[in-house]
Amino acid sequence: MPSLPGKSCVTIQRLWDFAILSSLVGLILYGMFSFRMADFQQTPKSGEDLRCYYAIAERIHAGEGYYQAARQELQTRGYATDSVFNWRLPFLGTLLGTLPSPEAGRVIVILLSFFSLWLWVDVATKRMSFPRAALGVIPLAGSAVYSFIAIIFVMHELWAGILISISLLAHGKGWRKLSMTAGIVALFIRELALPFVAVMFLASLADRNRKEALAWLLGTLACISVLAVHAIQGHDLTHSNANFNFAQWLALSGWDYVLATIQVHPFLFVFPSWCTAVLAPLALLGFLAWRDAMGKRVGLTIAAYILIFLFIGRNNNAYWGLLYCNLVPLGLLYAPVVLSDILSPHRAASALTD
């Protein structure tokens, strides 16, 4: 019967559409009733991390070495020094400490943020309508906003998140060397950039670009080597065994924690929790329609972090979302496309005629 293939396609399509809509509604309803950003606020020592990083930079500026400065500040402020994960890699602190003033780091962050915005406008206006490209500036401006607030510019996650955005956009523009440089530098600033680097490595393999994949792999191996040396340095100062146990971060906080990492975006942070609970699933839905090379890499990067944050991250680690929260709302640019496509009454008829 010649009509069976068409009917079969319609059935499969309807099942797929139903699965998407059910997942969307389920995530929204669950988030609205379960997620409260107040559950993921910082401890009474809120801001102590920032003051610690700033003090380390000041000590380096005064002539101390990074590890001596870090040990003194960590111990003075009551942080455990036997865990490697409490010692940030030295590169950002050293950079801030060698500048004329640590405050000069704010200028660099601002410049990098606006450079990422310029890259977006340049790349997006060639790939999508101008209104859509213009709206995309709003979420990407989040890093620039944070750059002007207090001493947030010392946060490793902020720097790494900006560099991840630059890497993705530079790749979309065809600036592959800048893309790899920004991505690897992000990894050396904060090892939590590893999921992004893994996405870029796998995407390069999928594109059969072996040289690019090799560069990402070598950068990752170099960072792992640096982490090993970093652990040894910490051990030599504390005379304790380098503790790589990260079980304390295996909190299994699920979708609520994912929403918390997204709501750290400055434009979402000022709204009630239910707004993020609604907008985040819609944004993820939009990536189904953003199908060019850049859209796929952005979507995969977000998916990688969401998958990890479902299981890893304590309640006071929501700021890790600075690595990717600027990228998530970009999916909203395409969410109406997906919804209109799924809900279109002509969709089934189109499947029958294909």
N, C-alpha and C positions, 0 to 999 in steps of 0.2 A: 504494500500500500504506500503510494508516494507521499501521503500526508503524514505518515508516522514520524519521519525525521524532524519535520517542522514542529509537530506536537511535542516530541521529545525535547527539542531545544527550548520550547516555551516552558515546559515543566521544570527543566533544570534551571532556567533563568529565574522563574518564579520562586523556586526553592532558595536560590542564591540571594535574591532580593529580600525574601522573608528573613533569611538568616542575618543579613546585614541590618535590616530595620529592627529586628528583635534584639540584636546585640547593642545597637545604638540606644534603643529605648531602655534596655536593661541597665546599661552602664549609667545613663543619665539618672534614672530613678534610684539606683543604688547609691550613686554619689550624692544626690540631693538629700537622701535620708541618713546617710552614714558619715559623709565627709564634713569635718569641721576643722578649719585651719588652726583654730585655737589649740587643738590637740597636738599640733606640730610646732608650736612656738618654741623659741629658745629657752634655755634654763635661766634661773636668776642671774647667772654669769653672762647673760647675753651681751655680746659686743666684746667680751674678753679676748676672743680669738683675734679680732681685728686689732685691738690694742697690743696684743702680743706680737703680731706680725709687724706692726708699725715700730714697736720698740726694738725688735730685732734689726730692722733696717736702720734705725738710728744708731744702734751699737756698731753696726758694720760701717756706717758713715763716720763714726768716731775712731775707727781703726781696728775693731775686733774682727776676728774671723767668724764666718757664718756659724759653724758648729758650736763654738764657744758661746756666741751670743744666743743661739737658739737654746742651748742647754740651760743657761742662766735664766732666760725668760720663762721657759717651760717649767722649770723647777720652782721659780719664784711664784708663779701663778697657779701652782698646784696640779699641773698636767703630768700624767705618767710619762716618763721618759724611756721606759723599757720596751715600749711598743714602737716599732718602726713607723707605723702609720700615723703616729702623733708628730713625727718629724717631717715637715714638708721638705721637698727637694730644694736645694740651695739656690737655684738659679734666679727666681723672682726676688727673693730677699737680697741676694747679692746685687742684682741690677738696681733695686731701689736704694740700696746702701751706697752704691758707687756714683749715683747721680748727684748733682750739686746739692739737692735736697730730696728726701723721700717724696715730698709733695710734687716733685717734677714727674713722678710716676703717674699722677693724675692726668697730666697733660698728655702723656703717651697713650693712656687708656682712652681719653677723649678722642684723640686723633685716630686711633685704631677703630673706635666705634663709628666715627663719621666716615672713615674709609670703607668700612663694611656697608654702610648705607649707600655710599656712592657706587660700590660694586653692585649692590642690589638693583639700584635704579638703572644702571648701565645694562645689566644682564636681563632684568625682568622686562624692560620696555621693548626688548627685541624678541621676547618669547610670549608675551601676553598683552592684553589690552592695557592702555594707560591707566584707567581707573583701578584696575586690579593691581598693577604695579605700584601705584601711589598708595593704596591701602596697605600694601606689604611693608611700607616704610614704618608704619606705626608699631608693629611688634618688634621689629629689628632695632627701633630706637630705644628699647628698654635698657640696653647696655650703656648707652650715652647718658640716660637719666641717672642710673646708679653711679656713674662716674663722678657726678657732681655732689653726691650725698656723702657727708661725713668723711670717713676714711675707708669706705667700702672698696676703694680702688686698690687696696692691698690684698684683696681676696684672690687667691689662686684660681678659684672656680670662675670668677668674672673674667680674668685674663684668658683662661683656657676657652671659655665659651665664646668670647669675641673672636679668638683665633680659629675656632672651629667654624664659625660663620664665614670668616674670611676665606678659609680653605675651601668650603663648599662653593662659595660664590666665585672664587678665583678659578676653580675647576670648571664651573659653568661658563666662564668667560673664555676658557681655553688657556689660561695661565697655569699650566700644570706644575711648573717649578715653584711658583709662589704658593700654590695649593699644598704641595707636599711640605714645603718649608713651614708654612703656618701650622699645618696639622702636627708635624713632628715637634715643633716648638711648644705647641699646646700640651703635648704628651710629656715633655720635659718639665713643664711648669706644674702640671697636675696629672698624675698617673691615671686619674679617672677619665682622661681623654682616650684611654685605650679602646673602649668599645667603638668610638668613632673611627679610630685608625684601623681597627679590624674591618669595619664596614668599607672603608676606602680600599683596603687591601683586597677584600673579596670582590668588590665592584670592579677593580682593575683586572682581576683574574677573569671575571665574567666578560669584560670588554676585550679580553685577550691582549691586554697591554702588559706584557711581562716585565718590561723595564720599570714601569710605574709601580707594579705590584712588588717588585724586588726592592724598590726604594722605600716603600712603606714597611716592608718586612725588616730591612736593615735598620731603619729608624727605630722600630719596635725592639729589636735585639739590642741596639745601642742603649736604649732607655732601661731595659732590664739589667744590662751590665752596670749602668750608673746606679740603679736601685741597690744592686749588690754592694757596690762601693759605699753607697750612702748608709746602708745598714752597718757596715764595718766601722765607718766613722762614728756612728752613734754608739756602737758597742765600745769603742776605744775610750769614749768620753764617760760613759755611764758604768762601764765594767760589768754590764749585765748582758745576758744572752739576748741577741736581737730577736724580738718576738714578732713573728709574722702571723700570729693567730688573729684572724678577722671574724671569728665566730660571734663576737659581740655586735658586729654590724649585720649579722644575718638575722634580721628582725621579723621577716615575713609579714610586713605591714600591708602588703597588697595594694589594691587600687586606691585606697585612701592616701597612702604615701605617695603614689604616683601623682595624684591630684595636688598634693602639697608641693611637690617639686615643680609643678607647672605654675602654681599660684604665686611662687616667688617672683614671677614676672611683675615689674613695678606697676603696670597698668591693670593687672588682675588682683594684685595684693590689696588694693584699696576697695575692692568690691566684696560683697558677701560670698561665702564659700560656695553657695549653690550656683553662682554664675560660672565659676570654673567647672563645677560638676556638669553643667550643661554644655559649655563651650568646648571643653577638652574632647569629648567624644565626637562632636561635630567636626572639630579640626582634624581629628584622625581620619574621619570619614572622607574628608576632602582630598587626602593624599591618594585615594583610589582613582581620582581623575587627573592628578598631576603626574603625567606619565612620561615626561621627557627625562633625559639623563639626570639633570639636576634635581628634579622633583623626586625621582626614585632614590637618589642618594640622601636627600634631606629626610624623606620618609623612612628609609632604612635606619638612618642615624637615630631618629626619634624612637623607632620601634626597638632598637637595641637598648636604649636607655630605659624605656618603659619595662621591657622584659627583665632587666637587671633590678630596677627599683621595686618591682613587685616583691622581691625577696630580700634585697640588701638595702640597708639604710635605716638608721635609728630616727626616732621622732625629732631629734634636734639636728638632723642632717639634711633637712629639706632644702637648705641653701645649695646643695649639690645640683639642684635643678638649674642653677645659673649656667650650667654646661650646655643646656639645650632648650630652656624655656622660651628663648626668643624665636626659636624656629617653629615651635608647635602651633602658634596661632596662624601661621602662613597657610595651614590647611584649610582655614575658614574661607580663603579666597576661592576655593574650589568646592566647598561643601554644597552650595546651592546647585552646582552642576550635577553632582551625584544624586542628590535628593530629587531633582526634577527628572533625571533619567530613570530612577527607580519608580517614581510615582507616575510617570507618563503613561497615559492610556494607549498611546500608540506603540509602546515598547513590545507588547506581545504580538501585535500585527506585524511589526518590523521583523521579529524573529521568525514568523511564519513565512515571510517572503524572502528571507535570506537564503 
